Amino acid sequence: MKRNLMKSVPLFKVFVLLFCLLPQLVAAQPGDPVLFDTDTPIDGGVAILVAVGVAYGIKRFRDERKRQRAS
């Protein structure tokens, strides 16, 4: 039991260091808000996702109805 714990301790230390230090290394610096427009339009993307969801729901409904009629 002690031998398995000793093998996992260095791996645990690596993961702790990785998760503590990595976010500090890859953090982006904030940009100049005057140069960049911070408003992001989400209109088109949401409309496409809703349309795909409705189409998928209709397909599932039709497939289920066909399956019930066949049995």
PQR file of N, CA, C, O and H, with PARSE charges and radii, in Angstrom:
ATOM      1  N   MET A   1       0.828  -1.198   0.000 -0.4000 1.5000
ATOM      2  CA  MET A   1       0.000   0.000   0.000 -0.0000 2.0000
ATOM      3  C   MET A   1       0.871   1.260   0.000  0.5500 1.7000
ATOM      4  O   MET A   1       0.611   2.207  -0.742 -0.5500 1.4000
ATOM      5  N   LYS A   2       1.886   1.254   0.826 -0.4000 1.5000
ATOM      6  CA  LYS A   2       2.749   2.422   0.906 -0.0000 2.0000
ATOM      7  C   LYS A   2       3.503   2.639  -0.408  0.5500 1.7000
ATOM      8  O   LYS A   2       3.760   3.776  -0.802 -0.5500 1.4000
ATOM      9  H   LYS A   2       2.097   0.484   1.429  0.4000 1.0000
ATOM     10  N   ARG A   3       3.851   1.559  -1.072 -0.4000 1.5000
ATOM     11  CA  ARG A   3       4.583   1.662  -2.323 -0.0000 2.0000
ATOM     12  C   ARG A   3       3.734   2.328  -3.412  0.5500 1.7000
ATOM     13  O   ARG A   3       4.256   3.141  -4.175 -0.5500 1.4000
ATOM     14  H   ARG A   3       3.643   0.634  -0.752  0.4000 1.0000
ATOM     15  N   ASN A   4       2.443   2.004  -3.502 -0.4000 1.5000
ATOM     16  CA  ASN A   4       1.562   2.635  -4.481 -0.0000 2.0000
ATOM     17  C   ASN A   4       1.380   4.116  -4.184  0.5500 1.7000
ATOM     18  O   ASN A   4       1.301   4.930  -5.104 -0.5500 1.4000
ATOM     19  H   ASN A   4       2.019   1.344  -2.882  0.4000 1.0000
ATOM     20  N   LEU A   5       1.313   4.466  -2.914 -0.4000 1.5000
ATOM     21  CA  LEU A   5       1.160   5.870  -2.531 -0.0000 2.0000
ATOM     22  C   LEU A   5       2.391   6.663  -2.947  0.5500 1.7000
ATOM     23  O   LEU A   5       2.265   7.799  -3.404 -0.5500 1.4000
ATOM     24  H   LEU A   5       1.377   3.804  -2.167  0.4000 1.0000
ATOM     25  N   MET A   6       3.563   6.091  -2.800 -0.4000 1.5000
ATOM     26  CA  MET A   6       4.786   6.788  -3.158 -0.0000 2.0000
ATOM     27  C   MET A   6       4.889   7.011  -4.663  0.5500 1.7000
ATOM     28  O   MET A   6       5.472   8.000  -5.107 -0.5500 1.4000
ATOM     29  H   MET A   6       3.665   5.167  -2.429  0.4000 1.0000
ATOM     30  N   LYS A   7       4.326   6.097  -5.447 -0.4000 1.5000
ATOM     31  CA  LYS A   7       4.353   6.282  -6.891 -0.0000 2.0000
ATOM     32  C   LYS A   7       3.382   7.374  -7.327  0.5500 1.7000
ATOM     33  O   LYS A   7       3.645   8.091  -8.292 -0.5500 1.4000
ATOM     34  H   LYS A   7       3.852   5.293  -5.087  0.4000 1.0000
ATOM     35  N   SER A   8       2.276   7.503  -6.628 -0.4000 1.5000
ATOM     36  CA  SER A   8       1.269   8.469  -7.037 -0.0000 2.0000
ATOM     37  C   SER A   8       1.554   9.876  -6.530  0.5500 1.7000
ATOM     38  O   SER A   8       0.998  10.833  -7.068 -0.5500 1.4000
ATOM     39  H   SER A   8       2.062   6.921  -5.844  0.4000 1.0000
ATOM     40  N   VAL A   9       2.389  10.035  -5.528 -0.4000 1.5000
ATOM     41  CA  VAL A   9       2.672  11.365  -4.977 -0.0000 2.0000
ATOM     42  C   VAL A   9       3.357  12.264  -5.998  0.5500 1.7000
ATOM     43  O   VAL A   9       2.931  13.410  -6.141 -0.5500 1.4000
ATOM     44  H   VAL A   9       2.841   9.258  -5.091  0.4000 1.0000
ATOM     45  N   PRO A  10       4.391  11.826  -6.718 -0.5600 1.5000
ATOM     46  CA  PRO A  10       4.979  12.725  -7.723  0.2800 2.0000
ATOM     47  C   PRO A  10       3.995  13.096  -8.823  0.5500 1.7000
ATOM     48  O   PRO A  10       3.988  14.233  -9.294 -0.5500 1.4000
ATOM     49  N   LEU A  11       3.172  12.154  -9.228 -0.4000 1.5000
ATOM     50  CA  LEU A  11       2.166  12.455 -10.239 -0.0000 2.0000
ATOM     51  C   LEU A  11       1.166  13.479  -9.713  0.5500 1.7000
ATOM     52  O   LEU A  11       0.753  14.384 -10.439 -0.5500 1.4000
ATOM     53  H   LEU A  11       3.177  11.230  -8.845  0.4000 1.0000
ATOM     54  N   PHE A  12       0.782  13.333  -8.454 -0.4000 1.5000
ATOM     55  CA  PHE A  12      -0.129  14.290  -7.833 -0.0000 2.0000
ATOM     56  C   PHE A  12       0.497  15.679  -7.781  0.5500 1.7000
ATOM     57  O   PHE A  12      -0.175  16.673  -8.054 -0.5500 1.4000
ATOM     58  H   PHE A  12       1.117  12.599  -7.864  0.4000 1.0000
ATOM     59  N   LYS A  13       1.765  15.753  -7.436 -0.4000 1.5000
ATOM     60  CA  LYS A  13       2.452  17.038  -7.372 -0.0000 2.0000
ATOM     61  C   LYS A  13       2.520  17.696  -8.746  0.5500 1.7000
ATOM     62  O   LYS A  13       2.383  18.914  -8.865 -0.5500 1.4000
ATOM     63  H   LYS A  13       2.312  14.945  -7.214  0.4000 1.0000
ATOM     64  N   VAL A  14       2.732  16.891  -9.776 -0.4000 1.5000
ATOM     65  CA  VAL A  14       2.782  17.427 -11.136 -0.0000 2.0000
ATOM     66  C   VAL A  14       1.429  18.021 -11.510  0.5500 1.7000
ATOM     67  O   VAL A  14       1.366  19.112 -12.077 -0.5500 1.4000
ATOM     68  H   VAL A  14       2.843  15.902  -9.679  0.4000 1.0000
ATOM     69  N   PHE A  15       0.347  17.310 -11.197 -0.4000 1.5000
ATOM     70  CA  PHE A  15      -0.985  17.816 -11.517 -0.0000 2.0000
ATOM     71  C   PHE A  15      -1.300  19.089 -10.733  0.5500 1.7000
ATOM     72  O   PHE A  15      -1.883  20.023 -11.284 -0.5500 1.4000
ATOM     73  H   PHE A  15       0.398  16.424 -10.737  0.4000 1.0000
ATOM     74  N   VAL A  16      -0.925  19.138  -9.464 -0.4000 1.5000
ATOM     75  CA  VAL A  16      -1.177  20.336  -8.660 -0.0000 2.0000
ATOM     76  C   VAL A  16      -0.404  21.518  -9.233  0.5500 1.7000
ATOM     77  O   VAL A  16      -0.958  22.606  -9.387 -0.5500 1.4000
ATOM     78  H   VAL A  16      -0.451  18.379  -9.016  0.4000 1.0000
ATOM     79  N   LEU A  17       0.847  21.313  -9.543 -0.4000 1.5000
ATOM     80  CA  LEU A  17       1.640  22.405 -10.114 -0.0000 2.0000
ATOM     81  C   LEU A  17       1.099  22.824 -11.476  0.5500 1.7000
ATOM     82  O   LEU A  17       1.054  24.011 -11.797 -0.5500 1.4000
ATOM     83  H   LEU A  17       1.297  20.429  -9.418  0.4000 1.0000
ATOM     84  N   LEU A  18       0.694  21.849 -12.267 -0.4000 1.5000
ATOM     85  CA  LEU A  18       0.159  22.143 -13.588 -0.0000 2.0000
ATOM     86  C   LEU A  18      -1.103  22.992 -13.490  0.5500 1.7000
ATOM     87  O   LEU A  18      -1.238  23.990 -14.197 -0.5500 1.4000
ATOM     88  H   LEU A  18       0.731  20.884 -12.006  0.4000 1.0000
ATOM     89  N   PHE A  19      -2.019  22.603 -12.623 -0.4000 1.5000
ATOM     90  CA  PHE A  19      -3.280  23.322 -12.518 -0.0000 2.0000
ATOM     91  C   PHE A  19      -3.156  24.639 -11.756  0.5500 1.7000
ATOM     92  O   PHE A  19      -4.026  25.502 -11.877 -0.5500 1.4000
ATOM     93  H   PHE A  19      -1.910  21.792 -12.048  0.4000 1.0000
ATOM     94  N   CYS A  20      -2.103  24.805 -10.984 -0.4000 1.5000
ATOM     95  CA  CYS A  20      -1.901  26.076 -10.285 -0.0000 2.0000
ATOM     96  C   CYS A  20      -1.115  27.074 -11.139  0.5500 1.7000
ATOM     97  O   CYS A  20      -1.394  28.272 -11.102 -0.5500 1.4000
ATOM     98  H   CYS A  20      -1.397  24.104 -10.886  0.4000 1.0000
ATOM     99  N   LEU A  21      -0.151  26.595 -11.894 -0.4000 1.5000
ATOM    100  CA  LEU A  21       0.718  27.493 -12.635 -0.0000 2.0000
ATOM    101  C   LEU A  21       0.263  27.739 -14.070  0.5500 1.7000
ATOM    102  O   LEU A  21       0.487  28.825 -14.605 -0.5500 1.4000
ATOM    103  H   LEU A  21       0.075  25.622 -11.924  0.4000 1.0000
ATOM    104  N   LEU A  22      -0.362  26.768 -14.691 -0.4000 1.5000
ATOM    105  CA  LEU A  22      -0.752  26.910 -16.080 -0.0000 2.0000
ATOM    106  C   LEU A  22      -1.707  28.078 -16.324  0.5500 1.7000
ATOM    107  O   LEU A  22      -1.505  28.811 -17.292 -0.5500 1.4000
ATOM    108  H   LEU A  22      -0.544  25.886 -14.255  0.4000 1.0000
ATOM    109  N   PRO A  23      -2.732  28.291 -15.502 -0.5600 1.5000
ATOM    110  CA  PRO A  23      -3.598  29.445 -15.763  0.2800 2.0000
ATOM    111  C   PRO A  23      -2.848  30.784 -15.705  0.5500 1.7000
ATOM    112  O   PRO A  23      -3.199  31.721 -16.422 -0.5500 1.4000
ATOM    113  N   GLN A  24      -1.837  30.872 -14.870 -0.4000 1.5000
ATOM    114  CA  GLN A  24      -1.059  32.106 -14.792 -0.0000 2.0000
ATOM    115  C   GLN A  24      -0.219  32.314 -16.051  0.5500 1.7000
ATOM    116  O   GLN A  24       0.019  33.450 -16.462 -0.5500 1.4000
ATOM    117  H   GLN A  24      -1.552  30.110 -14.288  0.4000 1.0000
ATOM    118  N   LEU A  25       0.219  31.235 -16.651 -0.4000 1.5000
ATOM    119  CA  LEU A  25       1.063  31.332 -17.834 -0.0000 2.0000
ATOM    120  C   LEU A  25       0.275  31.646 -19.096  0.5500 1.7000
ATOM    121  O   LEU A  25       0.786  32.316 -19.994 -0.5500 1.4000
ATOM    122  H   LEU A  25       0.025  30.312 -16.317  0.4000 1.0000
ATOM    123  N   VAL A  26      -0.964  31.170 -19.175 -0.4000 1.5000
ATOM    124  CA  VAL A  26      -1.731  31.330 -20.407 -0.0000 2.0000
ATOM    125  C   VAL A  26      -2.790  32.431 -20.322  0.5500 1.7000
ATOM    126  O   VAL A  26      -3.590  32.574 -21.246 -0.5500 1.4000
ATOM    127  H   VAL A  26      -1.379  30.625 -18.445  0.4000 1.0000
ATOM    128  N   ALA A  27      -2.817  33.205 -19.249 -0.4000 1.5000
ATOM    129  CA  ALA A  27      -3.805  34.268 -19.100 -0.0000 2.0000
ATOM    130  C   ALA A  27      -3.538  35.373 -20.123  0.5500 1.7000
ATOM    131  O   ALA A  27      -2.411  35.849 -20.260 -0.5500 1.4000
ATOM    132  H   ALA A  27      -2.167  33.089 -18.498  0.4000 1.0000
ATOM    133  N   ALA A  28      -4.573  35.764 -20.823 -0.4000 1.5000
ATOM    134  CA  ALA A  28      -4.434  36.815 -21.833 -0.0000 2.0000
ATOM    135  C   ALA A  28      -4.501  38.190 -21.173  0.5500 1.7000
ATOM    136  O   ALA A  28      -5.183  38.387 -20.167 -0.5500 1.4000
ATOM    137  H   ALA A  28      -5.488  35.377 -20.711  0.4000 1.0000
ATOM    138  N   GLN A  29      -3.787  39.115 -21.755 -0.4000 1.5000
ATOM    139  CA  GLN A  29      -3.839  40.475 -21.253 -0.0000 2.0000
ATOM    140  C   GLN A  29      -5.062  41.162 -21.842  0.5500 1.7000
ATOM    141  O   GLN A  29      -5.414  40.913 -22.995 -0.5500 1.4000
ATOM    142  H   GLN A  29      -3.232  38.956 -22.572  0.4000 1.0000
ATOM    143  N   PRO A  30      -5.705  42.014 -21.075 -0.5600 1.5000
ATOM    144  CA  PRO A  30      -6.884  42.695 -21.606  0.2800 2.0000
ATOM    145  C   PRO A  30      -6.506  43.654 -22.727  0.5500 1.7000
ATOM    146  O   PRO A  30      -5.468  44.315 -22.673 -0.5500 1.4000
ATOM    147  N   GLY A  31      -7.351  43.721 -23.731 -0.4000 1.5000
ATOM    148  CA  GLY A  31      -7.098  44.609 -24.856 -0.0000 2.0000
ATOM    149  C   GLY A  31      -7.600  46.016 -24.578  0.5500 1.7000
ATOM    150  O   GLY A  31      -8.235  46.269 -23.555 -0.5500 1.4000
ATOM    151  H   GLY A  31      -8.194  43.184 -23.775  0.4000 1.0000
ATOM    152  N   ASP A  32      -7.314  46.915 -25.484 -0.4000 1.5000
ATOM    153  CA  ASP A  32      -7.765  48.292 -25.371 -0.0000 2.0000
ATOM    154  C   ASP A  32      -9.238  48.349 -25.771  0.5500 1.7000
ATOM    155  O   ASP A  32      -9.557  48.068 -26.926 -0.5500 1.4000
ATOM    156  H   ASP A  32      -6.798  46.709 -26.316  0.4000 1.0000
ATOM    157  N   PRO A  33     -10.146  48.702 -24.862 -0.5600 1.5000
ATOM    158  CA  PRO A  33     -11.575  48.687 -25.194  0.2800 2.0000
ATOM    159  C   PRO A  33     -11.957  49.720 -26.256  0.5500 1.7000
ATOM    160  O   PRO A  33     -13.009  49.593 -26.881 -0.5500 1.4000
ATOM    161  N   VAL A  34     -11.130  50.729 -26.468 -0.4000 1.5000
ATOM    162  CA  VAL A  34     -11.441  51.735 -27.477 -0.0000 2.0000
ATOM    163  C   VAL A  34     -11.214  51.166 -28.879  0.5500 1.7000
ATOM    164  O   VAL A  34     -11.958  51.487 -29.806 -0.5500 1.4000
ATOM    165  H   VAL A  34     -10.275  50.832 -25.959  0.4000 1.0000
ATOM    166  N   LEU A  35     -10.199  50.330 -29.035 -0.4000 1.5000
ATOM    167  CA  LEU A  35      -9.860  49.790 -30.343 -0.0000 2.0000
ATOM    168  C   LEU A  35     -10.750  48.617 -30.747  0.5500 1.7000
ATOM    169  O   LEU A  35     -10.990  48.399 -31.935 -0.5500 1.4000
ATOM    170  H   LEU A  35      -9.596  50.069 -28.281  0.4000 1.0000
ATOM    171  N   PHE A  36     -11.239  47.864 -29.767 -0.4000 1.5000
ATOM    172  CA  PHE A  36     -11.999  46.661 -30.066 -0.0000 2.0000
ATOM    173  C   PHE A  36     -13.445  46.826 -29.635  0.5500 1.7000
ATOM    174  O   PHE A  36     -13.733  47.329 -28.549 -0.5500 1.4000
ATOM    175  H   PHE A  36     -11.044  48.041 -28.802  0.4000 1.0000
ATOM    176  N   ASP A  37     -14.343  46.397 -30.498 -0.4000 1.5000
ATOM    177  CA  ASP A  37     -15.764  46.420 -30.158 -0.0000 2.0000
ATOM    178  C   ASP A  37     -16.064  45.218 -29.274  0.5500 1.7000
ATOM    179  O   ASP A  37     -15.833  44.080 -29.685 -0.5500 1.4000
ATOM    180  H   ASP A  37     -14.110  45.989 -31.380  0.4000 1.0000
ATOM    181  N   THR A  38     -16.568  45.448 -28.080 -0.4000 1.5000
ATOM    182  CA  THR A  38     -16.806  44.353 -27.142 -0.0000 2.0000
ATOM    183  C   THR A  38     -18.195  43.751 -27.283  0.5500 1.7000
ATOM    184  O   THR A  38     -18.472  42.708 -26.691 -0.5500 1.4000
ATOM    185  H   THR A  38     -16.755  46.372 -27.747  0.4000 1.0000
ATOM    186  N   ASP A  39     -19.078  44.385 -28.056 -0.4000 1.5000
ATOM    187  CA  ASP A  39     -20.416  43.828 -28.249 -0.0000 2.0000
ATOM    188  C   ASP A  39     -20.344  42.710 -29.276  0.5500 1.7000
ATOM    189  O   ASP A  39     -19.804  42.886 -30.368 -0.5500 1.4000
ATOM    190  H   ASP A  39     -18.853  45.232 -28.537  0.4000 1.0000
ATOM    191  N   THR A  40     -20.891  41.564 -28.913 -0.4000 1.5000
ATOM    192  CA  THR A  40     -20.876  40.412 -29.810 -0.0000 2.0000
ATOM    193  C   THR A  40     -22.307  40.073 -30.202  0.5500 1.7000
ATOM    194  O   THR A  40     -23.125  39.762 -29.336 -0.5500 1.4000
ATOM    195  H   THR A  40     -21.330  41.421 -28.026  0.4000 1.0000
ATOM    196  N   PRO A  41     -22.621  40.126 -31.484 -0.5600 1.5000
ATOM    197  CA  PRO A  41     -23.977  39.764 -31.888  0.2800 2.0000
ATOM    198  C   PRO A  41     -24.161  38.255 -31.824  0.5500 1.7000
ATOM    199  O   PRO A  41     -23.366  37.500 -32.385 -0.5500 1.4000
ATOM    200  N   ILE A  42     -25.219  37.817 -31.134 -0.4000 1.5000
ATOM    201  CA  ILE A  42     -25.486  36.384 -31.035 -0.0000 2.0000
ATOM    202  C   ILE A  42     -26.800  36.037 -31.716  0.5500 1.7000
ATOM    203  O   ILE A  42     -27.297  34.919 -31.579 -0.5500 1.4000
ATOM    204  H   ILE A  42     -25.865  38.430 -30.678  0.4000 1.0000
ATOM    205  N   ASP A  43     -27.361  36.985 -32.446 -0.4000 1.5000
ATOM    206  CA  ASP A  43     -28.649  36.783 -33.093 -0.0000 2.0000
ATOM    207  C   ASP A  43     -28.636  35.624 -34.075  0.5500 1.7000
ATOM    208  O   ASP A  43     -29.458  34.714 -33.966 -0.5500 1.4000
ATOM    209  H   ASP A  43     -26.957  37.893 -32.558  0.4000 1.0000
ATOM    210  N   GLY A  44     -27.722  35.641 -35.026 -0.4000 1.5000
ATOM    211  CA  GLY A  44     -27.696  34.627 -36.071 -0.0000 2.0000
ATOM    212  C   GLY A  44     -27.408  33.240 -35.536  0.5500 1.7000
ATOM    213  O   GLY A  44     -28.037  32.268 -35.952 -0.5500 1.4000
ATOM    214  H   GLY A  44     -27.055  36.380 -35.114  0.4000 1.0000
ATOM    215  N   GLY A  45     -26.471  33.143 -34.626 -0.4000 1.5000
ATOM    216  CA  GLY A  45     -26.115  31.840 -34.071 -0.0000 2.0000
ATOM    217  C   GLY A  45     -27.242  31.210 -33.291  0.5500 1.7000
ATOM    218  O   GLY A  45     -27.478  30.007 -33.400 -0.5500 1.4000
ATOM    219  H   GLY A  45     -25.960  33.933 -34.288  0.4000 1.0000
ATOM    220  N   VAL A  46     -27.945  32.006 -32.503 -0.4000 1.5000
ATOM    221  CA  VAL A  46     -29.059  31.479 -31.721 -0.0000 2.0000
ATOM    222  C   VAL A  46     -30.185  31.051 -32.645  0.5500 1.7000
ATOM    223  O   VAL A  46     -30.809  30.016 -32.414 -0.5500 1.4000
ATOM    224  H   VAL A  46     -27.753  32.984 -32.415  0.4000 1.0000
ATOM    225  N   ALA A  47     -30.456  31.819 -33.678 -0.4000 1.5000
ATOM    226  CA  ALA A  47     -31.523  31.463 -34.610 -0.0000 2.0000
ATOM    227  C   ALA A  47     -31.204  30.151 -35.329  0.5500 1.7000
ATOM    228  O   ALA A  47     -32.096  29.328 -35.536 -0.5500 1.4000
ATOM    229  H   ALA A  47     -29.949  32.661 -33.866  0.4000 1.0000
ATOM    230  N   ILE A  48     -29.953  29.952 -35.706 -0.4000 1.5000
ATOM    231  CA  ILE A  48     -29.557  28.700 -36.364 -0.0000 2.0000
ATOM    232  C   ILE A  48     -29.694  27.531 -35.399  0.5500 1.7000
ATOM    233  O   ILE A  48     -30.190  26.473 -35.786 -0.5500 1.4000
ATOM    234  H   ILE A  48     -29.228  30.621 -35.537  0.4000 1.0000
ATOM    235  N   LEU A  49     -29.270  27.698 -34.166 -0.4000 1.5000
ATOM    236  CA  LEU A  49     -29.389  26.622 -33.188 -0.0000 2.0000
ATOM    237  C   LEU A  49     -30.849  26.268 -32.907  0.5500 1.7000
ATOM    238  O   LEU A  49     -31.183  25.092 -32.763 -0.5500 1.4000
ATOM    239  H   LEU A  49     -28.867  28.557 -33.852  0.4000 1.0000
ATOM    240  N   VAL A  50     -31.715  27.270 -32.829 -0.4000 1.5000
ATOM    241  CA  VAL A  50     -33.135  27.003 -32.614 -0.0000 2.0000
ATOM    242  C   VAL A  50     -33.718  26.259 -33.806  0.5500 1.7000
ATOM    243  O   VAL A  50     -34.483  25.311 -33.630 -0.5500 1.4000
ATOM    244  H   VAL A  50     -31.443  28.225 -32.946  0.4000 1.0000
ATOM    245  N   ALA A  51     -33.365  26.677 -35.012 -0.4000 1.5000
ATOM    246  CA  ALA A  51     -33.885  26.015 -36.210 -0.0000 2.0000
ATOM    247  C   ALA A  51     -33.418  24.559 -36.280  0.5500 1.7000
ATOM    248  O   ALA A  51     -34.203  23.677 -36.627 -0.5500 1.4000
ATOM    249  H   ALA A  51     -32.743  27.448 -35.154  0.4000 1.0000
ATOM    250  N   VAL A  52     -32.164  24.304 -35.960 -0.4000 1.5000
ATOM    251  CA  VAL A  52     -31.653  22.937 -35.959 -0.0000 2.0000
ATOM    252  C   VAL A  52     -32.352  22.111 -34.882  0.5500 1.7000
ATOM    253  O   VAL A  52     -32.669  20.943 -35.110 -0.5500 1.4000
ATOM    254  H   VAL A  52     -31.526  25.021 -35.679  0.4000 1.0000
ATOM    255  N   GLY A  53     -32.591  22.694 -33.729 -0.4000 1.5000
ATOM    256  CA  GLY A  53     -33.285  21.986 -32.656 -0.0000 2.0000
ATOM    257  C   GLY A  53     -34.711  21.637 -33.036  0.5500 1.7000
ATOM    258  O   GLY A  53     -35.179  20.536 -32.745 -0.5500 1.4000
ATOM    259  H   GLY A  53     -32.333  23.642 -33.544  0.4000 1.0000
ATOM    260  N   VAL A  54     -35.406  22.558 -33.682 -0.4000 1.5000
ATOM    261  CA  VAL A  54     -36.782  22.292 -34.124 -0.0000 2.0000
ATOM    262  C   VAL A  54     -36.793  21.191 -35.180  0.5500 1.7000
ATOM    263  O   VAL A  54     -37.632  20.292 -35.126 -0.5500 1.4000
ATOM    264  H   VAL A  54     -35.026  23.452 -33.919  0.4000 1.0000
ATOM    265  N   ALA A  55     -35.877  21.251 -36.129 -0.4000 1.5000
ATOM    266  CA  ALA A  55     -35.808  20.226 -37.172 -0.0000 2.0000
ATOM    267  C   ALA A  55     -35.512  18.851 -36.566  0.5500 1.7000
ATOM    268  O   ALA A  55     -36.101  17.851 -36.976 -0.5500 1.4000
ATOM    269  H   ALA A  55     -35.195  21.981 -36.173  0.4000 1.0000
ATOM    270  N   TYR A  56     -34.617  18.804 -35.610 -0.4000 1.5000
ATOM    271  CA  TYR A  56     -34.287  17.542 -34.953 -0.0000 2.0000
ATOM    272  C   TYR A  56     -35.491  17.008 -34.171  0.5500 1.7000
ATOM    273  O   TYR A  56     -35.756  15.805 -34.185 -0.5500 1.4000
ATOM    274  H   TYR A  56     -34.138  19.617 -35.277  0.4000 1.0000
ATOM    275  N   GLY A  57     -36.207  17.883 -33.501 -0.4000 1.5000
ATOM    276  CA  GLY A  57     -37.402  17.472 -32.763 -0.0000 2.0000
ATOM    277  C   GLY A  57     -38.476  16.917 -33.683  0.5500 1.7000
ATOM    278  O   GLY A  57     -39.121  15.921 -33.354 -0.5500 1.4000
ATOM    279  H   GLY A  57     -35.992  18.859 -33.489  0.4000 1.0000
ATOM    280  N   ILE A  58     -38.673  17.550 -34.831 -0.4000 1.5000
ATOM    281  CA  ILE A  58     -39.666  17.068 -35.799 -0.0000 2.0000
ATOM    282  C   ILE A  58     -39.254  15.696 -36.320  0.5500 1.7000
ATOM    283  O   ILE A  58     -40.093  14.805 -36.453 -0.5500 1.4000
ATOM    284  H   ILE A  58     -38.148  18.359 -35.098  0.4000 1.0000
ATOM    285  N   LYS A  59     -37.967  15.521 -36.615 -0.4000 1.5000
ATOM    286  CA  LYS A  59     -37.481  14.223 -37.099 -0.0000 2.0000
ATOM    287  C   LYS A  59     -37.702  13.145 -36.050  0.5500 1.7000
ATOM    288  O   LYS A  59     -38.173  12.056 -36.375 -0.5500 1.4000
ATOM    289  H   LYS A  59     -37.286  16.245 -36.507  0.4000 1.0000
ATOM    290  N   ARG A  60     -37.369  13.431 -34.798 -0.4000 1.5000
ATOM    291  CA  ARG A  60     -37.569  12.445 -33.730 -0.0000 2.0000
ATOM    292  C   ARG A  60     -39.042  12.114 -33.558  0.5500 1.7000
ATOM    293  O   ARG A  60     -39.391  10.954 -33.336 -0.5500 1.4000
ATOM    294  H   ARG A  60     -36.986  14.316 -34.534  0.4000 1.0000
ATOM    295  N   PHE A  61     -39.915  13.117 -33.656 -0.4000 1.5000
ATOM    296  CA  PHE A  61     -41.351  12.908 -33.513 -0.0000 2.0000
ATOM    297  C   PHE A  61     -41.875  12.008 -34.628  0.5500 1.7000
ATOM    298  O   PHE A  61     -42.648  11.085 -34.369 -0.5500 1.4000
ATOM    299  H   PHE A  61     -39.632  14.059 -33.836  0.4000 1.0000
ATOM    300  N   ARG A  62     -41.461  12.271 -35.867 -0.4000 1.5000
ATOM    301  CA  ARG A  62     -41.907  11.454 -37.004 -0.0000 2.0000
ATOM    302  C   ARG A  62     -41.389  10.026 -36.903  0.5500 1.7000
ATOM    303  O   ARG A  62     -42.124   9.074 -37.166 -0.5500 1.4000
ATOM    304  H   ARG A  62     -40.834  13.020 -36.077  0.4000 1.0000
ATOM    305  N   ASP A  63     -40.112   9.877 -36.518 -0.4000 1.5000
ATOM    306  CA  ASP A  63     -39.550   8.532 -36.377 -0.0000 2.0000
ATOM    307  C   ASP A  63     -40.280   7.738 -35.292  0.5500 1.7000
ATOM    308  O   ASP A  63     -40.526   6.544 -35.463 -0.5500 1.4000
ATOM    309  H   ASP A  63     -39.515  10.651 -36.304  0.4000 1.0000
ATOM    310  N   GLU A  64     -40.622   8.376 -34.198 -0.4000 1.5000
ATOM    311  CA  GLU A  64     -41.339   7.718 -33.116 -0.0000 2.0000
ATOM    312  C   GLU A  64     -42.742   7.318 -33.556  0.5500 1.7000
ATOM    313  O   GLU A  64     -43.217   6.232 -33.224 -0.5500 1.4000
ATOM    314  H   GLU A  64     -40.422   9.346 -34.059  0.4000 1.0000
ATOM    315  N   ARG A  65     -43.392   8.184 -34.291 -0.4000 1.5000
ATOM    316  CA  ARG A  65     -44.745   7.877 -34.767 -0.0000 2.0000
ATOM    317  C   ARG A  65     -44.708   6.710 -35.760  0.5500 1.7000
ATOM    318  O   ARG A  65     -45.582   5.843 -35.725 -0.5500 1.4000
ATOM    319  H   ARG A  65     -43.006   9.067 -34.561  0.4000 1.0000
ATOM    320  N   LYS A  66     -43.705   6.682 -36.644 -0.4000 1.5000
ATOM    321  CA  LYS A  66     -43.555   5.559 -37.575 -0.0000 2.0000
ATOM    322  C   LYS A  66     -43.312   4.261 -36.826  0.5500 1.7000
ATOM    323  O   LYS A  66     -43.860   3.219 -37.185 -0.5500 1.4000
ATOM    324  H   LYS A  66     -42.995   7.386 -36.672  0.4000 1.0000
ATOM    325  N   ARG A  67     -42.489   4.322 -35.784 -0.4000 1.5000
ATOM    326  CA  ARG A  67     -42.177   3.135 -35.004 -0.0000 2.0000
ATOM    327  C   ARG A  67     -43.408   2.618 -34.274  0.5500 1.7000
ATOM    328  O   ARG A  67     -43.598   1.406 -34.175 -0.5500 1.4000
ATOM    329  H   ARG A  67     -42.043   5.168 -35.492  0.4000 1.0000
ATOM    330  N   GLN A  68     -44.249   3.517 -33.760 -0.4000 1.5000
ATOM    331  CA  GLN A  68     -45.467   3.096 -33.058 -0.0000 2.0000
ATOM    332  C   GLN A  68     -46.489   2.500 -34.035  0.5500 1.7000
ATOM    333  O   GLN A  68     -47.188   1.549 -33.686 -0.5500 1.4000
ATOM    334  H   GLN A  68     -44.094   4.502 -33.841  0.4000 1.0000
ATOM    335  N   ARG A  69     -46.581   3.039 -35.232 -0.4000 1.5000
ATOM    336  CA  ARG A  69     -47.528   2.498 -36.216 -0.0000 2.0000
ATOM    337  C   ARG A  69     -47.087   1.130 -36.719  0.5500 1.7000
ATOM    338  O   ARG A  69     -47.925   0.283 -37.030 -0.5500 1.4000
ATOM    339  H   ARG A  69     -46.013   3.812 -35.515  0.4000 1.0000
ATOM    340  N   ALA A  70     -45.759   0.907 -36.802 -0.4000 1.5000
ATOM    341  CA  ALA A  70     -45.248  -0.363 -37.302 -0.0000 2.0000
ATOM    342  C   ALA A  70     -45.461  -1.501 -36.299  0.5500 1.7000
ATOM    343  O   ALA A  70     -45.569  -2.662 -36.693 -0.5500 1.4000
ATOM    344  H   ALA A  70     -45.078   1.595 -36.550  0.4000 1.0000
ATOM    345  N   SER A  71     -45.521  -1.178 -35.034 -0.4000 1.5000
ATOM    346  CA  SER A  71     -45.686  -2.252 -34.031 -0.0000 2.0000
ATOM    347  C   SER A  71     -47.107  -2.542 -33.675  0.5500 1.7000
ATOM    348  O   SER A  71     -47.371  -3.416 -32.851 -0.5500 1.4000
ATOM    349  H   SER A  71     -45.433  -0.234 -34.714  0.4000 1.0000
TER
END
